[in-house]
Amino acid sequence: MATEKKMNHSHKTEVDEYARGGTALQAAIRGLSAADLDALPVPGTWSIRQIVLHLMDSDLIGSDRMKRIIAEENPTLVGFDESAFAANLFYSAMDAAAAADIFHKNRLLTAEILRRLPDAAFIRWGTHNQRGRITLEELLAVHIHHLDHHLKFLKHKRQLIGKPL
Protein backbone atom coordinates (compact mmCIF):
# COMPACT_ATOMS: atom_id res chain seq x y z
CA MET A 1 0.00 0.00 0.00
CA ALA A 2 2.93 2.32 -0.49
CA THR A 3 1.32 4.01 -3.46
CA GLU A 4 -1.69 6.15 -2.70
CA LYS A 5 -4.42 6.53 -5.28
CA LYS A 6 -7.66 8.35 -4.89
CA MET A 7 -10.50 6.10 -3.83
CA ASN A 8 -13.40 5.74 -6.20
CA HIS A 9 -16.60 7.72 -5.78
CA SER A 10 -18.57 4.95 -4.09
CA HIS A 11 -15.96 4.50 -1.34
CA LYS A 12 -15.67 8.26 -0.84
CA THR A 13 -19.43 8.45 -0.40
CA GLU A 14 -19.43 5.58 2.11
CA VAL A 15 -16.48 6.98 4.06
CA ASP A 16 -18.16 10.40 4.22
CA GLU A 17 -21.38 8.78 5.44
CA TYR A 18 -19.42 6.82 8.04
CA ALA A 19 -17.69 10.01 9.26
CA ARG A 20 -20.99 11.93 9.54
CA GLY A 21 -22.34 9.26 11.87
CA GLY A 22 -20.44 10.72 14.80
CA THR A 23 -22.34 13.97 14.74
CA ALA A 24 -25.61 12.09 14.23
CA LEU A 25 -25.14 10.23 17.51
CA GLN A 26 -24.23 13.41 19.38
CA ALA A 27 -27.32 15.15 18.00
CA ALA A 28 -29.54 12.20 18.92
CA ILE A 29 -28.84 12.60 22.64
CA ARG A 30 -28.63 16.39 22.79
CA GLY A 31 -30.96 17.91 25.39
CA LEU A 32 -31.62 14.69 27.29
CA SER A 33 -31.40 14.56 31.07
CA ALA A 34 -29.89 11.68 33.03
CA ALA A 35 -33.43 10.44 33.70
CA ASP A 36 -34.22 10.58 29.97
CA LEU A 37 -31.05 8.65 29.13
CA ASP A 38 -31.94 5.96 31.68
CA ALA A 39 -35.66 5.67 30.93
CA LEU A 40 -36.93 2.27 29.84
CA PRO A 41 -40.07 3.06 27.84
CA VAL A 42 -39.90 -0.39 26.22
CA PRO A 43 -39.43 -2.97 29.00
CA GLY A 44 -36.71 -5.54 28.37
CA THR A 45 -34.69 -3.30 26.02
CA TRP A 46 -31.68 -1.07 26.51
CA SER A 47 -31.98 2.52 27.66
CA ILE A 48 -30.73 5.35 25.45
CA ARG A 49 -27.57 5.52 27.60
CA GLN A 50 -26.94 1.81 27.07
CA ILE A 51 -27.46 2.16 23.30
CA VAL A 52 -24.90 4.99 23.17
CA LEU A 53 -22.33 2.97 25.14
CA HIS A 54 -22.97 -0.06 22.93
CA LEU A 55 -22.47 2.02 19.80
CA MET A 56 -19.21 3.44 21.16
CA ASP A 57 -17.79 0.03 22.08
CA SER A 58 -18.95 -1.56 18.84
CA ASP A 59 -17.44 1.25 16.80
CA LEU A 60 -14.12 1.12 18.63
CA ILE A 61 -13.98 -2.62 17.97
CA GLY A 62 -15.02 -2.04 14.34
CA SER A 63 -12.32 0.58 13.88
CA ASP A 64 -9.75 -1.82 15.29
CA ARG A 65 -10.93 -4.49 12.86
CA MET A 66 -10.70 -2.09 9.91
CA LYS A 67 -7.17 -1.09 10.91
CA ARG A 68 -6.14 -4.73 11.21
CA ILE A 69 -7.49 -5.47 7.74
CA ILE A 70 -5.58 -2.48 6.37
CA ALA A 71 -2.31 -3.21 8.17
CA GLU A 72 -2.14 -7.00 8.38
CA GLU A 73 -2.57 -9.92 6.00
CA ASN A 74 -5.85 -11.74 6.68
CA PRO A 75 -6.03 -10.90 10.39
CA THR A 76 -8.26 -12.83 12.76
CA LEU A 77 -11.16 -10.64 13.85
CA VAL A 78 -12.61 -11.71 17.18
CA GLY A 79 -16.30 -11.37 17.97
CA PHE A 80 -17.65 -9.98 21.24
CA ASP A 81 -20.74 -10.58 23.35
CA GLU A 82 -22.64 -7.30 23.32
CA SER A 83 -24.91 -8.37 26.18
CA ALA A 84 -21.91 -9.25 28.37
CA PHE A 85 -20.35 -5.88 27.54
CA ALA A 86 -23.57 -4.06 28.53
CA ALA A 87 -23.97 -6.08 31.73
CA ASN A 88 -20.35 -6.08 32.90
CA LEU A 89 -18.90 -2.77 31.68
CA PHE A 90 -21.24 -0.50 33.67
CA TYR A 91 -23.16 0.83 30.66
CA SER A 92 -25.92 2.11 32.96
CA ALA A 93 -23.47 4.28 34.91
CA MET A 94 -21.21 5.63 32.15
CA ASP A 95 -21.26 9.16 30.70
CA ALA A 96 -23.32 9.03 27.49
CA ALA A 97 -22.09 12.42 26.24
CA ALA A 98 -18.45 11.35 26.67
CA ALA A 99 -19.19 8.07 24.87
CA ALA A 100 -20.85 9.96 21.99
CA ASP A 101 -17.82 12.26 21.82
CA ILE A 102 -15.42 9.30 21.69
CA PHE A 103 -17.62 7.70 19.01
CA HIS A 104 -17.50 10.95 16.99
CA LYS A 105 -13.74 11.39 17.28
CA ASN A 106 -13.04 7.74 16.51
CA ARG A 107 -15.14 7.97 13.36
CA LEU A 108 -13.34 11.13 12.22
CA LEU A 109 -9.89 9.61 12.74
CA THR A 110 -10.83 6.27 11.16
CA ALA A 111 -12.37 8.08 8.19
CA GLU A 112 -9.12 10.02 7.76
CA ILE A 113 -7.28 6.70 7.40
CA LEU A 114 -9.90 5.32 5.02
CA ARG A 115 -9.71 8.40 2.79
CA ARG A 116 -5.96 7.90 2.33
CA LEU A 117 -6.28 4.33 1.10
CA PRO A 118 -5.95 3.24 -2.49
CA ASP A 119 -9.17 1.83 -3.88
CA ALA A 120 -7.72 -1.69 -3.91
CA ALA A 121 -7.45 -1.66 -0.12
CA PHE A 122 -11.22 -1.94 0.22
CA ILE A 123 -11.13 -5.52 -1.07
CA ARG A 124 -8.62 -6.58 1.60
CA TRP A 125 -10.12 -8.94 4.16
CA GLY A 126 -9.87 -10.47 7.58
CA THR A 127 -11.41 -13.63 8.96
CA HIS A 128 -14.00 -13.17 11.69
CA ASN A 129 -14.03 -16.08 14.14
CA GLN A 130 -17.84 -16.34 13.91
CA ARG A 131 -18.80 -14.90 10.50
CA GLY A 132 -15.86 -15.89 8.32
CA ARG A 133 -14.20 -13.74 5.70
CA ILE A 134 -15.14 -10.05 5.62
CA THR A 135 -13.67 -7.30 3.44
CA LEU A 136 -12.89 -3.75 4.51
CA GLU A 137 -15.66 -2.56 2.19
CA GLU A 138 -18.17 -4.91 3.86
CA LEU A 139 -17.05 -3.94 7.34
CA LEU A 140 -17.45 -0.25 6.54
CA ALA A 141 -21.01 -0.91 5.31
CA VAL A 142 -21.78 -2.95 8.44
CA HIS A 143 -20.85 -0.03 10.68
CA ILE A 144 -22.81 2.51 8.67
CA HIS A 145 -25.87 0.25 8.90
CA HIS A 146 -25.27 -0.55 12.59
CA LEU A 147 -25.50 3.10 13.58
CA ASP A 148 -28.61 3.68 11.44
CA HIS A 149 -30.22 0.57 12.98
CA HIS A 150 -29.67 1.78 16.55
CA LEU A 151 -30.53 5.42 15.85
CA LYS A 152 -34.04 4.27 14.84
CA PHE A 153 -34.47 2.68 18.28
CA LEU A 154 -32.98 5.69 20.03
CA LYS A 155 -35.31 8.11 18.20
CA HIS A 156 -38.30 5.90 18.96
CA LYS A 157 -37.41 5.88 22.66
CA ARG A 158 -37.13 9.68 22.58
CA GLN A 159 -40.66 9.86 21.18
CA LEU A 160 -41.96 7.49 23.86
CA ILE A 161 -40.53 9.66 26.66
CA GLY A 162 -41.95 12.82 25.08
CA LYS A 163 -38.63 14.21 23.77
CA PRO A 164 -38.78 13.71 20.00
CA LEU A 165 -35.97 14.98 17.81
C-alpha positions, 0 to 999 in steps of 0.5 A: 500500500505504499502508493496512494491513489484516490479512492473511487466515488462509491468509497468516498461516499461511504467513508463520508457517510461513516464520518458523519455518523459521529455527529448524528449520535451526538445530536440524537442525545442532545438535550436529554437529562440523566433520567431521559437517558436511563428511561426504559419506555420499552421494557426488556430493552436497553436505555438510550444511555446503554445504546450509546455505550454499545455504539461506542464500544462496537465502533471502537472494535469495528475501527480496530478491525478495519485497521487490522485489515488495512495493516495485516494480511488476513487478520483474525477478527474476534467477535464480542458478546454485546450483552456481556459488555452491557452487563459487565462494563457499567453501561448504565453508569457511564457518561453518554455524552463522553461516549458519543464524543469518543464515538464521533472522534473515533469515526473522524480519525478512522475516516481520515485513514480510510480516505488515504487508502488506495481503492484496492485496499477496500477488497482486503479482508480479515477472517471473523471467528464467527462470520468468516471472511469479511472485506474492509468494504463490507465492514465499513457498510456494516458499521454505517448500517449498525449506527442507522439501525440503533438510531431508529431505536434511540429516536423511537425511545425519545418519542416514547418519553416525550422528547422527539428529535 
